[in-house]
Amino acid sequence: MNIKHLLFTFSLVVATAFASAQTKTAANPADVDRGYIVKVGDIAPADFELALTDGTKTSLKQLRGKVVIPQFTASWCSVCREEMPHLESDIWQTYKDKGLVLIGVDRDEPLEKVKGFHQQMNISYPLALDPGADIFGRFANKKSGVTRNVVIDRDGKIVYLTRLYDKQEFASMLKAVDALVNNKTASLN
């Protein structure tokens, strides 16, 4: 009976180790890309138009020459709501007159809901509609979540990507934005 117990325990340990190794291997790619299909160094997809809630339209092509941050968001996202006041004060209010454009891209919500969300959040940076999450899908897997910032330099190249609201990552993004806006040659990471 001792040998059976020992064999059973050994089998259980091996099976657990194998399952754990499989889980870690499967999770690693998601940890690395965090759901993004673009990466730092890529030219940002620009084959779409942004329809803002005030009825105006723009595109990344039209914004070339400026530092642009599409912030992927949604009214139902609590982490987005946590991050947005910081985007407003630390990025938009600080750099909007220095060649930076921040546009919240609201994932798949109707115009009236997005307008209400904009007002509720008490932000002044513009929000754009993203029906069907088609714009989002050019940057990340559509099954991935929002609360993402894509920092794009004046030449259209992606220089920084965030996911969720992490104070340390946000501070690092802020340094990258400052370097871009002020044409600093220091490292962006």
ABEGO torsion letter per residue (X at the ends): XAAAAAAAAAAAAAAAAAAAAAAAAAAAAAAAAGGBABBBGBBBBAABBBBBAAGBBBBAAAABGBBBBBBBBBAABAAAAAAAAAAAAAAAAAAAAAGBBBBBBBBGBBAAAAAAAAAAAGBABBBBBBBGGAAAAAABBAABBBGBBBBBBAAGBBABBBBEBBAAAAAAAAAAAAAAAAGBABBAX
